[in-house]
Amino acid sequence: MLTALADELMPMSDSSHRRRVLALIGTGAVTTVAGCLSGDEQDDPSGPASENGDTSVEGLMAADVVSEDDVNGFVAEFEVDADAPVSGRQVVYGDDFYLEEDVSGIERYAVGDTIYIVHGGQCFAEDRGDHEDVDGMYVASEPVRGTPLDEIPVTDVTTIDGEEAYVIEVDEMNTMYVSTQTGYRVRDEWGESGVADLHSWGETDPIAPPDMDCQRS
């Protein structure tokens, strides 16, 4: 049912967009830590441009400014447009995550090899291996369409919620905004379909299963 809903909400052939919508509506995929977004040579979270207070984008590539390698966890608060009433909050810690959908009230806890689904006062536990049809959560680590970040230029500098951020237009449908100070993403946008604000990098706590009896399906 969720797969069909994703097709209805995002009627396009781009599989990466479909995977994002599937994740947003809570399929409970295995987490891929966002750290892989960074280039191998970029270990300093401050990024080379922000060290000197220089936010010129000339010659900068995404791999030069994205530094998420060593971050264990982040929070994403997301929404999809009015035709697809999906919004929620996701907390990531390592390979585990917590996801709550605003409209449905469904909560999902992915801890270890198990996904716990809580709704209407009931809890069900499922094997994470049952969700192999989606290969990453929202904000999965692989660049969209597999384009290496060292091939994507930084196009501008803007301000997101008072924080200066590099603008990285991954493709015609996907834009990342990366803090000039930390190298962490502060916002992801995919066309007119949705937006996610990202924050609390490295500050999340380990995800624990729900404190209630859960029936294993």
N, CA, C and O of each residue as an XYZ file, in Angstrom:
868
protein
N       0.829     -1.199      0.000
C       0.000      0.000      0.000
C       0.863      1.248      0.000
O       0.555      2.210     -0.704
N       1.950      1.251      0.784
C       2.823      2.415      0.838
C       3.516      2.637     -0.487
O       3.717      3.778     -0.904
N       3.887      1.540     -1.160
C       4.527      1.675     -2.456
C       3.581      2.306     -3.457
O       3.985      3.168     -4.237
N       2.327      1.885     -3.443
C       1.338      2.468     -4.339
C       1.128      3.939     -4.029
O       0.973      4.757     -4.936
N       1.124      4.271     -2.751
C       0.959      5.665     -2.362
C       2.122      6.496     -2.867
O       1.930      7.618     -3.336
N       3.326      5.952     -2.774
C       4.489      6.677     -3.264
C       4.381      6.935     -4.751
O       4.729      8.019     -5.219
N       3.895      5.939     -5.514
C       3.732      6.126     -6.943
C       2.739      7.233     -7.237
O       2.923      8.010     -8.173
N       1.675      7.303     -6.427
C       0.668      8.332     -6.629
C       1.203      9.712     -6.279
O       0.905     10.693     -6.961
N       2.002      9.784     -5.202
C       2.520     11.069     -4.771
C       3.631     11.571     -5.666
O       3.789     12.781     -5.828
N       4.392     10.688     -6.243
C       5.538     11.080     -7.052
C       5.502     10.329     -8.359
O       6.304      9.414     -8.549
N       4.602     10.674     -9.281
C       4.438      9.935    -10.527
C       5.526     10.270    -11.526
O       5.254     10.939    -12.523
N       6.741      9.829    -11.291
C       7.845     10.089    -12.199
C       8.738      8.877    -12.227
O       8.675      8.019    -11.346
N       9.572      8.811    -13.247
C      10.408      7.633    -13.432
C      11.673      7.665    -12.611
O      12.336      6.636    -12.479
N      12.031      8.790    -12.060
C      13.266      8.933    -11.301
C      13.181      8.095    -10.034
O      12.443      8.438     -9.111
N      13.930      6.999     -9.983
C      13.833      6.086     -8.852
C      14.331      6.703     -7.565
O      13.864      6.342     -6.485
N      15.295      7.650     -7.664
C      15.800      8.268     -6.440
C      14.720      9.108     -5.780
O      14.629      9.125     -4.553
N      13.895      9.808     -6.559
C      12.798     10.577     -5.990
C      11.761      9.644     -5.370
O      11.220      9.931     -4.303
N      11.489      8.530     -6.042
C      10.509      7.577     -5.524
C      10.987      6.994     -4.205
O      10.193      6.814     -3.282
N      12.280      6.697     -4.109
C      12.810      6.151     -2.865
C      12.674      7.153     -1.734
O      12.366      6.781     -0.602
N      12.906      8.440     -2.042
C      12.786      9.457     -1.002
C      11.351      9.534     -0.494
O      11.122      9.634      0.712
N      10.375      9.486     -1.416
C       8.985      9.557     -0.987
C       8.615      8.321     -0.189
O       7.912      8.424      0.817
N       9.074      7.156     -0.617
C       8.821      5.938      0.146
C       9.367      6.067      1.558
O       8.717      5.669      2.525
N      10.563      6.627      1.670
C      11.139      6.804      2.993
C      10.334      7.804      3.805
O      10.118      7.600      5.000
N       9.891      8.875      3.177
C       9.140      9.899      3.890
C       7.835      9.358      4.438
O       7.389      9.785      5.503
N       7.206      8.413      3.720
C       5.945      7.888      4.215
C       6.154      6.647      5.074
O       5.199      5.955      5.427
N       7.401      6.379      5.402
C       7.668      5.433      6.475
C       7.763      3.986      6.092
O       7.172      3.150      6.776
N       8.478      3.630      5.029
C       8.659      2.224      4.721
C       9.624      1.556      5.674
O       9.642      0.330      5.785
N      10.423      2.346      6.362
C      11.336      1.774      7.344
C      12.528      1.117      6.716
O      12.811     -0.044      7.008
N      13.239      1.820      5.863
C      14.383      1.233      5.193
C      15.596      1.226      6.098
O      15.635      1.922      7.112
N      16.593      0.426      5.718
C      17.847      0.395      6.454
C      18.550      1.732      6.279
O      18.661      2.235      5.161
N      19.025      2.308      7.374
C      19.673      3.608      7.330
C      21.020      3.516      6.641
O      21.780      2.572      6.857
N      21.307      4.510      5.804
C      22.645      4.699      5.265
C      23.141      6.004      5.812
O      22.578      7.051      5.492
N      24.182      5.988      6.631
C      24.609      7.201      7.325
C      25.025      8.251      6.320
O      25.672      7.948      5.317
N      24.650      9.487      6.595
C      24.867     10.565      5.634
C      26.325     10.924      5.476
O      26.648     11.761      4.633
N      27.213     10.339      6.235
C      28.614     10.699      6.154
C      29.239     10.451      4.805
O      30.203     11.132      4.456
N      28.734      9.503      4.022
C      29.348      9.194      2.742
C      29.240     10.341      1.763
O      29.865     10.306      0.703
N      28.461     11.359      2.092
C      28.354     12.513      1.209
C      29.667     13.251      1.090
O      29.900     13.936      0.095
N      30.527     13.128      2.078
C      31.744     13.923      2.078
C      32.798     13.317      1.188
O      32.823     12.104      0.981
N      33.675     14.160      0.656
C      34.812     13.670     -0.092
C      35.824     13.034      0.838
O      35.888     13.381      2.017
N      36.624     12.092      0.316
C      37.562     11.348      1.143
C      38.620     12.245      1.761
O      39.123     11.947      2.845
N      38.972     13.347      1.089
C      40.062     14.180      1.562
C      39.606     15.268      2.517
O      40.435     16.022      3.026
N      38.303     15.369      2.773
C      37.798     16.457      3.606
C      37.471     15.928      4.992
O      36.404     15.359      5.219
N      38.406     16.125      5.920
C      38.232     15.630      7.274
C      37.885     16.738      8.255
O      37.370     16.462      9.338
N      38.159     17.990      7.891
C      37.932     19.114      8.790
C      36.509     19.620      8.639
O      36.168     20.151      7.582
N      35.637     19.472      9.689
C      34.247     19.891      9.569
C      34.088     21.365      9.231
O      33.036     21.761      8.730
N      35.094     22.187      9.488
C      34.939     23.609      9.209
C      34.959     23.902      7.722
O      34.419     24.917      7.282
N      35.578     23.023      6.940
C      35.657     23.256      5.509
C      36.730     24.280      5.186
O      36.980     25.175      5.993
N      37.369     24.173      4.033
C      38.495     25.044      3.710
C      38.107     26.505      3.566
O      38.888     27.387      3.924
N      36.906     26.780      3.045
C      36.541     28.182      2.817
C      36.201     28.891      4.117
O      36.544     30.060      4.295
N      35.524     28.185      5.035
C      35.068     28.844      6.251
C      36.199     29.079      7.241
O      36.046     29.885      8.159
N      37.335     28.397      7.080
C      38.447     28.577      8.007
C      38.931     30.024      8.008
O      39.309     30.564      9.048
N      38.912     30.635      6.841
C      39.422     31.983      6.710
C      38.312     33.026      6.618
O      38.578     34.189      6.317
N      37.073     32.616      6.875
C      35.956     33.527      6.762
C      35.658     33.892      5.321
O      34.955     34.869      5.064
N      36.183     33.124      4.378
C      36.005     33.405      2.959
C      34.906     32.517      2.413
O      35.047     31.294      2.405
N      33.806     33.113      1.954
C      32.697     32.314      1.445
C      32.546     32.483     -0.062
O      31.450     32.299     -0.590
N      33.619     32.827     -0.764
C      33.598     32.854     -2.216
C      33.396     31.440     -2.727
O      33.990     30.497     -2.204
N      32.555     31.285     -3.752
C      32.264     29.945     -4.255
C      33.058     29.624     -5.517
O      32.927     28.530     -6.066
N      33.866     30.550     -5.976
C      34.599     30.327     -7.214
C      35.534     29.125     -7.077
O      36.401     29.088     -6.204
N      35.340     28.157     -7.950
C      36.187     26.979     -7.964
C      35.836     25.927     -6.935
O      36.439     24.854     -6.930
N      34.877     26.199     -6.061
C      34.516     25.234     -5.020
C      33.610     24.138     -5.576
O      32.694     24.405     -6.354
N      33.882     22.912     -5.166
C      33.019     21.783     -5.501
C      32.359     21.292     -4.218
O      32.833     21.579     -3.119
N      31.260     20.549     -4.363
C      30.522     20.068     -3.190
C      31.420     19.274     -2.247
O      31.297     19.388     -1.027
N      32.313     18.476     -2.803
C      33.199     17.667     -1.969
C      34.138     18.515     -1.119
O      34.660     18.041     -0.110
N      34.356     19.775     -1.524
C      35.235     20.659     -0.776
C      34.580     21.191      0.489
O      35.273     21.587      1.426
N      33.245     21.205      0.526
C      32.565     21.891      1.629
C      31.681     20.980      2.473
O      31.321     21.347      3.591
N      31.322     19.794      1.963
C      30.488     18.873      2.743
C      31.381     17.999      3.605
O      32.241     17.284      3.089
N      31.181     18.053      4.927
C      32.013     17.281      5.858
C      31.125     16.628      6.902
O      30.874     17.196      7.965
N      30.656     15.439      6.590
C      29.757     14.744      7.512
C      30.290     13.370      7.910
O      29.562     12.557      8.479
N      31.550     13.117      7.613
C      32.115     11.783      7.807
C      31.997     11.258      9.230
O      31.587     10.118      9.446
N      32.356     12.089     10.195
C      32.480     11.611     11.567
C      31.252     11.906     12.417
O      31.297     11.761     13.638
N      30.161     12.317     11.789
C      28.969     12.692     12.550
C      28.097     11.463     12.785
O      27.728     10.763     11.842
N      27.778     11.213     14.031
C      26.953     10.061     14.379
C      25.552     10.545     14.721
O      25.188     10.654     15.892
N      24.775     10.833     13.690
C      23.387     11.195     13.931
C      23.032     12.619     13.568
O      23.887     13.504     13.574
N      21.748     12.839     13.247
C      21.220     14.162     12.932
C      19.702     14.088     12.986
O      19.128     13.000     13.048
N      19.059     15.238     12.961
C      17.603     15.315     12.968
C      17.144     15.928     11.657
O      17.706     16.928     11.209
N      16.133     15.343     11.040
C      15.538     15.898      9.829
C      14.058     16.134     10.074
O      13.338     15.228     10.494
N      13.610     17.346      9.812
C      12.184     17.665      9.872
C      11.754     18.005      8.454
O      12.281     18.944      7.857
N      10.806     17.256      7.909
C      10.529     17.325      6.489
C       9.039     17.502      6.208
O       8.189     17.267      7.067
N       8.756     17.923      4.983
C       7.376     17.982      4.524
C       7.351     17.844      3.010
O       8.311     18.180      2.316
N       6.229     17.343      2.522
C       6.003     17.216      1.086
C       4.890     18.179      0.732
O       4.129     18.586      1.611
N       4.774     18.556     -0.532
C       3.859     19.622     -0.923
C       2.396     19.295     -0.630
O       2.081     18.209     -0.144
N       1.513     20.238     -0.926
C       0.111     20.138     -0.535
C      -0.603     18.960     -1.175
O      -1.592     18.467     -0.633
N      -0.114     18.501     -2.324
C      -0.741     17.365     -2.980
C      -0.313     16.035     -2.366
O      -0.871     14.986     -2.684
N       0.663     16.090     -1.503
C       1.154     14.870     -0.856
C       1.338     15.184      0.625
O       2.450     15.477      1.066
N       0.257     15.124      1.388
C       0.302     15.601      2.786
C       1.106     14.699      3.707
O       0.554     14.008      4.563
N       2.406     14.718      3.518
C       3.302     13.942      4.365
C       4.295     14.894      5.001
O       4.964     15.659      4.306
N       4.391     14.849      6.298
C       5.394     15.635      7.001
C       5.753     14.875      8.268
O       5.013     13.997      8.712
N       6.873     15.216      8.829
C       7.256     14.487     10.025
C       8.621     14.870     10.529
O       9.210     15.873     10.129
N       9.104     14.028     11.429
C      10.384     14.257     12.095
C      11.140     12.943     12.132
O      10.574     11.893     12.437
N      12.410     13.013     11.822
C      13.243     11.814     11.812
C      14.521     12.080     12.588
O      15.176     13.103     12.390
N      14.865     11.169     13.460
C      16.100     11.275     14.227
C      16.981     10.084     13.853
O      16.544      8.934     13.896
N      18.206     10.374     13.492
C      19.140      9.328     13.091
C      20.267      9.240     14.099
O      20.777     10.259     14.566
N      20.654      8.017     14.432
C      21.818      7.795     15.282
C      22.525      6.560     14.742
O      22.054      5.437     14.921
N      23.653      6.774     14.084
C      24.351      5.643     13.477
C      23.465      4.967     12.453
O      22.946      5.623     11.551
N      23.284      3.656     12.583
C      22.445      2.896     11.670
C      20.999      2.814     12.132
O      20.180      2.177     11.471
N      20.673      3.435     13.235
C      19.310      3.387     13.774
C      18.588      4.706     13.517
O      19.220      5.738     13.288
N      17.259      4.662     13.557
C      16.511      5.894     13.379
C      15.149      5.814     14.054
O      14.640      4.733     14.352
N      14.580      6.978     14.284
C      13.210      7.135     14.762
C      12.497      8.036     13.774
O      13.029      9.075     13.383
N      11.285      7.644     13.361
C      10.536      8.405     12.375
C       9.089      8.542     12.832
O       8.430      7.548     13.135
N       8.598      9.783     12.879
C       7.205     10.032     13.247
C       6.528     10.840     12.156
O       7.020     11.897     11.763
N       5.400     10.344     11.665
C       4.629     11.042     10.648
C       3.572     11.899     11.333
O       2.830     11.414     12.186
N       3.506     13.171     10.960
C       2.606     14.100     11.631
C       1.138     13.745     11.427
O       0.367     13.712     12.386
N       0.749     13.481     10.184
C      -0.669     13.295      9.882
C      -1.190     11.971     10.424
O      -2.225     11.940     11.089
N      -0.489     10.887     10.149
C      -0.965      9.566     10.564
C      -0.687      9.277     12.033
O      -1.381      8.473     12.654
N       0.336      9.939     12.591
C       0.711      9.647     13.964
C       1.497      8.361     14.119
O       1.810      7.964     15.242
N       1.825      7.699     13.013
C       2.593      6.456     13.067
C       4.034      6.751     13.461
O       4.646      7.688     12.950
N       4.570      5.950     14.369
C       5.961      6.069     14.776
C       6.708      4.799     14.377
O       6.173      3.695     14.476
N       7.934      4.967     13.932
C       8.771      3.826     13.583
C      10.121      3.967     14.269
O      10.748      5.026     14.235
N      10.549      2.891     14.885
C      11.851      2.837     15.537
C      12.648      1.737     14.834
O      12.237      0.577     14.853
N      13.762      2.075     14.224
C      14.641      1.081     13.632
C      15.850      0.935     14.551
O      16.694      1.827     14.636
N      15.917     -0.187     15.226
C      16.978     -0.435     16.194
C      17.596     -1.791     15.884
O      16.921     -2.818     15.963
N      18.867     -1.796     15.534
C      19.510     -3.057     15.188
C      18.845     -3.679     13.968
O      18.703     -3.033     12.929
N      18.442     -4.929     14.101
C      17.832     -5.651     12.988
C      16.313     -5.585     12.993
O      15.661     -6.282     12.216
N      15.740     -4.755     13.861
C      14.287     -4.740     14.037
C      13.694     -3.360     13.807
O      14.294     -2.352     14.180
N      12.522     -3.313     13.196
C      11.736     -2.088     13.084
C      10.486     -2.254     13.936
O       9.769     -3.247     13.809
N      10.228     -1.291     14.795
C       9.046     -1.278     15.647
C       8.081     -0.224     15.109
O       8.470      0.925     14.897
N       6.829     -0.609     14.888
C       5.814      0.292     14.353
C       4.750      0.488     15.421
O       4.131     -0.472     15.879
N       4.546      1.735     15.812
C       3.606      2.052     16.883
C       2.488      2.923     16.316
O       2.735      3.953     15.688
N       1.248      2.481     16.554
C       0.100      3.257     16.078
C      -1.149      2.819     16.841
O      -1.384      1.628     17.046
N      -1.933      3.791     17.251
C      -3.182      3.481     17.933
C      -2.999      2.692     19.210
O      -3.845      1.867     19.555
N      -1.908      2.931     19.918
C      -1.678      2.232     21.174
C      -1.157      0.822     21.022
O      -1.021      0.115     22.021
N      -0.859      0.382     19.805
C      -0.332     -0.951     19.568
C       1.058     -0.857     18.961
O       1.416      0.133     18.323
N       1.829     -1.913     19.176
C       3.199     -1.958     18.667
C       3.436     -3.286     17.959
O       3.076     -4.350     18.462
N       4.048     -3.200     16.783
C       4.378     -4.396     16.013
C       5.864     -4.348     15.656
O       6.399     -3.295     15.308
N       6.505     -5.484     15.747
C       7.928     -5.581     15.456
C       8.122     -6.384     14.174
O       7.509     -7.434     13.984
N       8.993     -5.869     13.293
C       9.272     -6.531     12.030
C      10.777     -6.600     11.802
O      11.535     -5.783     12.325
N      11.192     -7.575     11.023
C      12.593     -7.702     10.633
C      12.924     -6.610      9.618
O      12.182     -6.429      8.653
N      14.019     -5.880      9.815
C      14.402     -4.839      8.862
C      14.668     -5.401      7.478
O      14.567     -4.679      6.487
N      15.001     -6.661      7.399
C      15.235     -7.280      6.100
C      14.008     -7.347      5.230
O      14.112     -7.607      4.032
N      12.830     -7.113      5.814
C      11.588     -7.136      5.026
C      11.410     -5.857      4.222
O      10.435     -5.736      3.480
N      12.315     -4.909      4.346
C      12.155     -3.610      3.700
C      13.263     -3.349      2.692
O      13.706     -2.211      2.536
N      13.713     -4.391      2.010
C      14.823     -4.247      1.083
C      14.420     -3.552     -0.213
O      15.286     -3.272     -1.042
N      13.127     -3.263     -0.416
C      12.700     -2.601     -1.636
C      13.135     -1.141     -1.665
O      13.093     -0.507     -2.720
N      13.551     -0.601     -0.528
C      14.052      0.762     -0.454
C      15.467      0.694      0.111
O      15.688      0.101      1.167
N      16.428      1.301     -0.593
C      17.820      1.114     -0.198
C      18.376      2.261      0.621
O      19.594      2.375      0.751
N      17.537      3.112      1.175
C      18.037      4.161      2.048
C      16.902      4.967      2.639
O      15.836      5.082      2.033
N      17.119      5.527      3.819
C      16.150      6.421      4.412
C      16.150      7.741      3.679
O      16.916      7.943      2.736
N      15.284      8.639      4.118
C      15.377     10.009      3.630
C      16.776     10.543      3.956
O      17.367     10.143      4.960
N      17.298     11.419      3.141
C      18.672     11.909      3.200
C      19.663     10.755      3.200
O      20.595     10.717      4.004
N      19.449      9.817      2.287
C      20.396      8.721      2.128
C      21.752      9.277      1.702
O      21.843     10.391      1.187
N      22.785      8.503      1.917
C      24.134      9.048      1.802
C      24.623      9.189      0.370
O      25.448     10.060      0.093
N      24.135      8.350     -0.558
C      24.659      8.460     -1.907
C      24.147      9.738     -2.578
O      22.967     10.069     -2.460
N      25.030     10.456     -3.282
C      24.564     11.618     -4.038
C      23.488     11.209     -5.036
O      23.505     10.094     -5.558
N      22.559     12.114     -5.295
C      21.456     11.821     -6.200
C      21.987     11.409     -7.564
O      22.885     12.048     -8.111
N      21.422     10.336     -8.107
C      21.800      9.805     -9.411
C      23.261      9.412     -9.483
O      23.812      9.275    -10.575
N      23.890      9.231     -8.346
C      25.244      8.707     -8.335
C      26.324      9.676     -8.751
O      27.464      9.259     -8.952
N      26.014     10.960     -8.890
C      27.031     11.936     -9.285
C      27.979     12.200     -8.127
O      27.523     12.617     -7.062
N      29.271     11.977     -8.287
C      30.222     12.251     -7.195
C      30.206     13.726     -6.822
O      30.062     14.590     -7.686
N      30.354     14.008     -5.542
C      30.305     15.393     -5.096
C      31.479     16.209     -5.603
O      31.404     17.437     -5.643
N      32.554     15.553     -5.988
C      33.675     16.326     -6.526
C      33.426     16.764     -7.969
O      34.271     17.419     -8.579
N      32.251     16.395     -8.514
C      31.865     16.829     -9.848
C      30.712     17.832     -9.816
O      30.242     18.265    -10.868
N      30.250     18.208     -8.611
C      29.118     19.120     -8.480
C      29.612     20.445     -7.923
O      30.124     20.475     -6.805
N      29.479     21.535     -8.657
C      29.998     22.820     -8.182
C      29.106     23.463     -7.130
O      27.896     23.241     -7.115
N      29.702     24.253     -6.258
C      28.954     25.124     -5.361
C      28.563     26.353     -6.171
O      29.411     26.965     -6.821
N      27.277     26.719     -6.136
C      26.803     27.775     -7.027
C      26.579     29.116     -6.342
O      26.542     30.144     -7.017
N      26.428     29.134     -5.024
C      26.092     30.399     -4.381
C      26.248     30.251     -2.874
O      26.519     29.163     -2.367
N      26.074     31.361     -2.169
C      26.002     31.376     -0.711
C      24.720     32.092     -0.328
O      24.402     33.139     -0.890
N      23.975     31.533      0.632
C      22.726     32.143      1.073
C      22.628     32.019      2.587
O      23.576     31.586      3.244
N      21.492     32.396      3.133
C      21.271     32.283      4.576
C      20.030     31.438      4.822
O      18.966     31.716      4.270
N      20.163     30.412      5.645
C      19.054     29.528      6.013
C      18.851     29.638      7.517
O      19.715     29.243      8.300
N      17.705     30.175      7.916
C      17.394     30.342      9.337
C      18.542     31.010     10.095
O      18.916     30.586     11.189
N      19.084     32.050      9.496
C      20.139     32.811     10.148
C      21.527     32.222     10.027
O      22.482     32.796     10.551
N      21.667     31.092      9.352
C      22.978     30.449      9.203
C      23.434     30.531      7.758
O      22.681     30.190      6.845
N      24.646     30.976      7.548
C      25.187     31.084      6.201
C      25.431     29.693      5.626
O      25.973     28.815      6.298
N      25.021     29.507      4.371
C      25.110     28.172      3.787
C      25.484     28.241      2.313
O      25.059     29.137      1.584
N      26.292     27.269      1.895
C      26.588     27.099      0.485
C      25.370     26.498     -0.216
O      24.655     25.676      0.358
N      25.142     26.913     -1.455
C      24.072     26.360     -2.282
C      24.698     25.371     -3.258
O      25.593     25.724     -4.027
N      24.220     24.130     -3.220
C      24.753     23.087     -4.095
C      23.584     22.505     -4.880
O      22.748     21.788     -4.331
N      23.537     22.819     -6.164
C      22.470     22.320     -7.029
C      22.908     20.978     -7.600
O      23.613     20.906     -8.607
N      22.466     19.908     -6.922
C      22.895     18.570     -7.298
C      22.431     18.234     -8.712
O      23.199     17.703     -9.514
N      21.179     18.545     -9.011
C      20.641     18.429    -10.359
C      19.438     19.355    -10.452
O      19.221     20.177     -9.562
N      18.657     19.233    -11.513
C      17.548     20.162    -11.704
C      16.446     20.002    -10.673
O      15.577     20.868    -10.563
N      16.462     18.917     -9.918
C      15.395     18.665     -8.949
C      15.876     18.653     -7.507
O      15.049     18.575     -6.598
N      17.169     18.728     -7.264
C      17.692     18.540     -5.919
C      18.735     19.599     -5.570
O      19.710     19.790     -6.297
N      18.517     20.284     -4.450
C      19.452     21.303     -3.982
C      19.783     21.060     -2.518
O      18.894     20.821     -1.701
N      21.066     21.122     -2.196
C      21.516     21.016     -0.819
C      22.026     22.363     -0.350
O      22.607     23.120     -1.128
N      21.808     22.664      0.926
C      22.340     23.863      1.548
C      23.240     23.412      2.685
O      22.785     22.742      3.613
N      24.512     23.775      2.618
C      25.518     23.260      3.543
C      26.117     24.416      4.337
O      26.563     25.407      3.758
N      26.125     24.290      5.647
C      26.658     25.333      6.511
C      28.098     25.664      6.140
O      28.929     24.770      5.983
N      28.388     26.960      6.001
C      29.759     27.367      5.713
C      30.667     27.190      6.919
O      31.890     27.178      6.775
N      30.089     27.051      8.105
C      30.878     26.930      9.325
C      31.163     25.482      9.706
O      32.259     25.167     10.169
N      30.189     24.604      9.516
C      30.337     23.226      9.993
C      30.533     22.207      8.888
O      31.101     21.143      9.135
N      30.077     22.503      7.664
C      30.127     21.516      6.595
C      28.959     20.553      6.638
O      28.934     19.588      5.875
N      27.989     20.789      7.513
C      26.817     19.916      7.613
C      25.659     20.541      6.842
O      25.517     21.763      6.798
N      24.835     19.690      6.236
C      23.659     20.202      5.545
C      22.667     20.818      6.537
O      22.457     20.299      7.633
N      22.071     21.923      6.129
C      21.030     22.545      6.944
C      19.675     22.459      6.253
O      18.638     22.635      6.893
N      19.680     22.192      4.970
C      18.414     22.022      4.261
C      18.641     21.216      2.992
O      19.676     21.342      2.338
N      17.651     20.378      2.649
C      17.583     19.688      1.365
C      16.266     20.063      0.706
O      15.230     20.086      1.370
N      16.290     20.352     -0.564
C      15.064     20.617     -1.331
C      15.086     19.748     -2.576
O      16.138     19.549     -3.185
N      13.918     19.230     -2.954
C      13.837     18.506     -4.210
C      12.681     19.084     -5.029
O      11.521     18.698     -4.886
N      13.057     20.028     -5.891
C      12.080     20.701     -6.729
C      10.991     21.357     -5.904
O      11.251     21.939     -4.851
N       9.751     21.252     -6.407
C       8.600     21.772     -5.688
C       7.930     20.688     -4.855
O       6.844     20.894     -4.313
N       8.580     19.534     -4.755
C       7.944     18.388     -4.108
C       8.116     18.367     -2.605
O       7.257     17.827     -1.908
N       9.174     18.923     -2.083
C       9.355     18.842     -0.646
C      10.611     19.516     -0.167
O      11.455     19.939     -0.958
N      10.724     19.611      1.141
C      11.876     20.241      1.770
C      12.121     19.573      3.107
O      11.184     19.107      3.756
N      13.370     19.524      3.518
C      13.714     18.994      4.838
C      14.755     19.901      5.466
O      15.761     20.231      4.838
N      14.517     20.296      6.689
C      15.498     21.056      7.456
C      16.256     20.093      8.350
O      15.655     19.267      9.037
N      17.573     20.199      8.339
C      18.415     19.271      9.085
C      19.168     20.030     10.166
O      19.672     21.128      9.933
N      19.238     19.439     11.342
C      19.891     20.118     12.460
C      20.327     19.101     13.511
O      20.123     17.898     13.347
N      20.914     19.584     14.565
C      21.364     18.758     15.699
C      22.357     17.686     15.270
O      22.356     16.580     15.810
N      23.204     18.016     14.297
C      24.220     17.063     13.861
C      25.147     16.694     15.026
O      25.681     17.563     15.716
N      25.322     15.397     15.221
C      26.217     14.913     16.261
C      25.693     15.069     17.669
O      26.421     14.826     18.631
N      24.430     15.473     17.807
C      23.883     15.726     19.144
C      22.752     14.772     19.524
O      22.176     14.899     20.605
N      22.430     13.822     18.652
C      21.319     12.916     18.953
C      21.754     11.815     19.923
O      22.934     11.481     20.029
N      20.771     11.268     20.620
C      21.012     10.161     21.551
C      20.725      8.833     20.856
O      20.002      8.802     19.860
N      21.283      7.736     21.369
C      20.982      6.425     20.794
C      19.476      6.175     20.750
O      18.741      6.587     21.647
N      19.033      5.500     19.702
C      17.615      5.185     19.537
C      17.291      3.927     20.329
O      17.950      2.899     20.176
N      16.267      4.016     21.181
C      15.834      2.871     21.982
C      14.492      2.379     21.462
O      13.705      3.179     20.956
N      14.209      1.081     21.571
C      12.898      0.562     21.171
C      11.794      1.206     22.004
O      12.073      1.726     23.084
N      10.555      1.186     21.532
C       9.459      1.759     22.322
C       9.280      1.020     23.635
O       9.483     -0.192     23.711
N       8.904      1.746     24.653
C       8.739      1.181     25.996
C       7.347      0.582     26.122
O       6.515      1.090     26.874
N       7.094     -0.479     25.402
C       5.797     -1.144     25.430
C       5.942     -2.538     24.818
O       6.921     -2.824     24.127
N       4.975     -3.386     25.075
C       5.001     -4.727     24.510
C       4.715     -4.640     23.017
O       3.774     -3.966     22.596
N       5.536     -5.329     22.216
C       5.384     -5.287     20.766
C       5.176     -6.699     20.224
O       5.906     -7.628     20.570
N       4.193     -6.834     19.391
C       3.890     -8.115     18.777
C       4.726     -8.287     17.529
O       4.731     -7.419     16.656
N       5.435     -9.404     17.437
C       6.272     -9.628     16.269
C       5.452    -10.283     15.162
O       4.800    -11.306     15.367
N       5.505     -9.665     13.983
C       4.734    -10.173     12.848
C       5.543    -11.175     12.051
O       5.055    -11.710     11.055
